[in-house]
Amino acid sequence: MDEISGGQSRGSPVPQSRGALNDGIRSMELTNRIDSAHQIHSRTFDLAKTQVVNALLQWAESSSGDEPDLSRFTDCVYIKDASGSIIRENRAFCDAFANGETMIGRPLSSDETFTHLDAVIMLGSPWIECQHFSSDAAGRMCALQTYERRLDEIEDPAFCILVVTRILGYLDKEEDVRRLSLREQFAVFNTFDDTDHTICRMIAEGESTKDIAAAVSLTTKSIENRRQRMLTSLGLQRPVEIVKMMVRLEENRLIGRRR
């Protein structure tokens, strides 16, 4: 299989505008920063996830009535049942993704990346690990390294999937957020749920906030909050920029054209 590369082609060089060239350089700089952060944390992340797994298995073998102690881990750690609902969590996870509140009994449905990772595990994979983009509870864009693992050894159907997530870095500076390329915006767009996708499409079609709210059965305030979170995640400043992004995604055949 040929490797897809963002480098130079083997044919004659294609002239690029200064703006396109600068965008490419900025995108490479952003990617390099994320890759560097990944390299710095990868070795300690391997150790951290091993410690979490060992602690859970030792807890299961002890047959004690106590809850598994996840509080001592600084990475985000939580456990899900077969339905995807969270049954155990640590403080780091609550602080990062739930504004300090508990997520027990609820799914982490705001990010489709985790849904896809869960599906891989439920299809029989013993574990999966990847690096991806997501948003924290405050809507800040961040790079994550996530490890998911089956918990068959515990022999309790409630303890189905272990998740360990490390925040590699935040892209919360204005100059960094603006540097997201179309490809990176598309990666972020793919983490949105179906409701967010519908909101983006309706914004691109010029629908009012009231009409969007009625279409997705949410309040206008909820639509405004979701829109602001998406703008932050996508590195955009105004709703009209969502329109421009959607047009570019369609033109590049990354999403289907609106009817």
C-alpha positions as CSV (number, residue, x, y, z in Angstrom):
1,M,0.0,0.0,0.0
2,D,1.4,3.4,-0.9
3,E,2.0,5.7,1.9
4,I,0.0,8.9,1.9
5,S,2.4,11.8,2.5
6,G,2.0,15.5,2.8
7,G,5.4,16.1,1.3
8,Q,6.5,17.0,-2.2
9,S,5.2,15.1,-5.2
10,R,7.6,13.4,-7.6
11,G,6.4,15.3,-10.6
12,S,6.9,18.9,-11.4
13,P,6.5,21.2,-8.4
14,V,3.1,22.8,-8.1
15,P,3.2,26.6,-7.5
16,Q,1.6,27.5,-4.1
17,S,0.4,30.9,-2.9
18,R,2.2,32.4,0.0
19,G,-1.0,32.0,2.1
20,A,-1.3,28.3,1.3
21,L,2.4,27.8,2.0
22,N,2.2,29.6,5.4
23,D,-0.9,27.5,6.3
24,G,1.1,24.4,5.5
25,I,4.0,25.5,7.6
26,R,1.7,26.4,10.5
27,S,0.0,23.0,10.3
28,M,3.3,21.2,10.3
29,E,4.4,23.3,13.4
30,L,1.2,22.4,15.2
31,T,1.6,18.7,14.3
32,N,5.2,18.7,15.4
33,R,4.3,20.2,18.8
34,I,1.7,17.5,19.3
35,D,4.1,14.8,18.2
36,S,6.8,16.1,20.6
37,A,4.4,16.1,23.5
38,H,3.4,12.5,22.6
39,Q,7.0,11.4,22.6
40,I,7.7,13.0,26.0
41,H,4.7,11.3,27.6
42,S,4.6,7.9,25.9
43,R,7.1,6.2,28.2
44,T,5.5,7.3,31.4
45,F,2.0,6.6,30.0
46,D,3.0,3.0,29.4
47,L,4.0,2.8,33.1
48,A,0.8,4.5,34.2
49,K,-1.6,2.3,32.4
50,T,0.3,-0.8,33.6
51,Q,-0.1,0.4,37.2
52,V,-3.8,1.0,36.7
53,V,-4.4,-2.5,35.2
54,N,-2.4,-4.1,38.0
55,A,-4.2,-2.2,40.7
56,L,-7.6,-3.3,39.3
57,L,-6.6,-6.9,38.9
58,Q,-5.2,-7.0,42.5
59,W,-8.4,-5.5,43.8
60,A,-10.5,-8.1,42.0
61,E,-8.3,-10.9,43.4
62,S,-8.6,-9.6,46.9
63,S,-12.4,-10.1,47.0
64,S,-12.7,-7.2,49.4
65,G,-15.8,-5.2,49.7
66,D,-14.0,-2.0,49.2
67,E,-14.3,0.0,45.9
68,P,-11.2,0.0,43.6
69,D,-9.1,3.0,44.5
70,L,-8.6,5.1,41.4
71,S,-7.9,8.4,43.2
72,R,-4.2,7.9,43.3
73,F,-3.8,8.1,39.6
74,T,-3.1,11.5,38.0
75,D,-4.3,10.4,34.5
76,C,-8.0,10.3,33.7
77,V,-9.2,6.8,34.6
78,Y,-12.7,5.4,34.4
79,I,-14.5,2.1,33.9
80,K,-17.6,1.5,31.7
81,D,-20.1,-1.3,31.5
82,A,-21.3,-3.0,28.3
83,S,-23.8,-0.2,27.5
84,G,-21.0,2.5,27.7
85,S,-22.2,4.0,30.9
86,I,-19.5,5.0,33.4
87,I,-19.5,3.0,36.6
88,R,-16.2,4.1,38.2
89,E,-14.1,7.2,37.8
90,N,-11.3,9.1,39.4
91,R,-11.0,12.8,40.3
92,A,-8.7,13.6,37.4
93,F,-11.4,12.5,34.9
94,C,-14.2,14.4,36.6
95,D,-12.1,17.6,36.7
96,A,-11.1,17.3,33.1
97,F,-14.3,16.2,31.4
98,A,-17.2,16.9,33.8
99,N,-16.4,20.2,35.5
100,G,-15.7,18.3,38.7
101,E,-19.0,16.5,38.7
102,T,-19.6,12.8,38.7
103,M,-20.4,11.0,35.5
104,I,-21.5,7.7,37.2
105,G,-24.4,6.2,35.3
106,R,-23.9,8.3,32.2
107,P,-22.1,7.7,28.9
108,L,-19.3,9.9,27.7
109,S,-21.4,10.7,24.6
110,S,-19.9,14.1,23.7
111,D,-17.1,12.6,21.7
112,E,-17.6,10.0,19.0
113,T,-13.9,9.0,19.1
114,F,-14.5,7.2,22.4
115,T,-17.7,5.6,20.9
116,H,-15.6,4.2,18.1
117,L,-12.9,2.9,20.5
118,D,-15.6,1.2,22.6
119,A,-16.9,-0.5,19.5
120,V,-13.5,-1.9,18.7
121,I,-13.3,-3.4,22.2
122,M,-16.8,-4.8,22.1
123,L,-16.0,-6.5,18.8
124,G,-13.4,-8.5,20.6
125,S,-10.1,-6.6,20.6
126,P,-8.3,-7.0,23.9
127,W,-7.1,-3.4,23.9
128,I,-6.6,-0.4,21.7
129,E,-4.6,2.8,22.1
130,C,-4.5,6.0,20.0
131,Q,-3.7,9.7,20.0
132,H,-6.6,12.0,19.1
133,F,-8.1,15.5,19.5
134,S,-11.0,16.3,21.8
135,S,-12.4,19.0,24.0
136,D,-12.4,19.2,27.8
137,A,-15.3,20.3,30.0
138,A,-14.4,24.0,29.3
139,G,-14.5,23.5,25.6
140,R,-10.7,23.8,25.2
141,M,-9.2,21.8,22.4
142,C,-6.6,19.3,23.5
143,A,-4.5,16.4,22.3
144,L,-5.1,13.1,24.1
145,Q,-3.6,9.7,24.4
146,T,-6.2,7.1,25.2
147,Y,-5.9,3.4,26.1
148,E,-8.9,1.2,26.3
149,R,-8.8,-2.4,27.6
150,R,-11.2,-5.3,28.2
151,L,-11.6,-6.4,31.8
152,D,-12.5,-10.0,31.3
153,E,-10.3,-11.1,34.2
154,I,-12.6,-9.4,36.7
155,E,-15.4,-11.7,35.6
156,D,-18.1,-9.1,36.4
157,P,-20.3,-8.0,33.5
158,A,-20.5,-4.5,35.0
159,F,-16.7,-4.1,34.7
160,C,-16.4,-4.2,30.9
161,I,-14.0,-1.5,29.6
162,L,-11.1,0.3,31.3
163,V,-10.2,3.7,29.9
164,V,-7.0,5.6,30.7
165,T,-6.6,9.0,29.1
166,R,-3.8,11.4,29.3
167,I,-4.0,15.0,28.2
168,L,-0.9,15.7,26.2
169,G,-1.4,19.4,25.8
170,Y,-3.9,22.2,25.3
171,L,-4.4,24.2,22.1
172,D,-6.0,27.0,24.0
173,K,-3.8,29.9,22.9
174,E,-5.5,32.0,20.2
175,E,-2.6,31.9,17.9
176,D,-2.5,28.1,18.1
177,V,-6.2,27.6,17.7
178,R,-6.2,29.6,14.5
179,R,-3.6,27.3,12.9
180,L,-5.9,24.3,12.6
181,S,-5.8,23.2,9.0
182,L,-8.9,21.9,7.1
183,R,-7.7,18.4,7.7
184,E,-7.4,19.0,11.4
185,Q,-10.8,20.7,11.5
186,F,-12.2,17.6,9.8
187,A,-10.6,15.4,12.4
188,V,-12.3,17.5,15.1
189,F,-15.6,17.6,13.2
190,N,-15.6,13.8,13.3
191,T,-15.5,13.8,17.1
192,F,-18.8,15.6,17.2
193,D,-22.0,13.7,17.8
194,D,-24.9,13.5,15.3
195,T,-26.6,16.5,16.9
196,D,-23.6,18.7,16.5
197,H,-23.3,17.6,12.9
198,T,-26.9,18.6,12.3
199,I,-26.3,21.9,14.0
200,C,-23.3,22.6,11.8
201,R,-25.2,21.7,8.6
202,M,-28.2,23.9,9.6
203,I,-25.9,26.8,10.4
204,A,-24.3,26.4,7.0
205,E,-27.9,26.5,5.5
206,G,-28.6,29.8,7.2
207,E,-31.2,28.4,9.7
208,S,-32.0,30.5,12.8
209,T,-31.1,29.3,16.3
210,K,-34.8,28.9,17.0
211,D,-35.3,26.6,14.0
212,I,-32.2,24.6,14.8
213,A,-33.3,24.1,18.4
214,A,-36.7,22.9,17.2
215,A,-35.2,20.5,14.7
216,V,-33.0,18.8,17.3
217,S,-35.4,19.1,20.3
218,L,-33.1,21.3,22.4
219,T,-33.4,24.8,23.8
220,T,-31.9,27.8,22.1
221,K,-29.5,28.2,25.0
222,S,-28.3,24.6,24.5
223,I,-27.8,25.4,20.8
224,E,-25.8,28.5,21.7
225,N,-23.6,26.6,24.2
226,R,-23.0,23.8,21.7
227,R,-22.2,26.2,18.9
228,Q,-19.6,28.0,21.1
229,R,-18.0,24.8,22.1
230,M,-17.7,23.7,18.5
231,L,-16.3,27.1,17.5
232,T,-13.6,26.7,20.2
233,S,-12.8,23.1,19.2
234,L,-12.5,24.0,15.6
235,G,-10.4,27.1,16.1
236,L,-13.0,29.4,14.8
237,Q,-14.2,32.7,16.1
238,R,-17.7,33.3,14.5
239,P,-20.6,31.2,13.3
240,V,-20.0,32.4,9.7
241,E,-16.7,30.6,9.8
242,I,-18.6,27.3,10.3
243,V,-20.4,28.1,7.0
244,K,-17.0,28.5,5.2
245,M,-15.6,25.4,6.8
246,M,-18.6,23.3,5.8
247,V,-18.4,24.6,2.2
248,R,-14.7,23.7,2.1
249,L,-15.4,20.2,3.5
250,E,-18.0,19.6,0.8
251,E,-15.7,21.0,-1.9
252,N,-13.0,18.5,-0.8
253,R,-15.5,15.7,-0.7
254,L,-14.8,15.1,3.0
255,I,-18.6,15.3,3.8
256,G,-21.6,14.8,1.6
257,R,-23.1,17.8,-0.1
258,R,-26.2,19.3,1.4
259,R,-29.5,18.8,-0.4
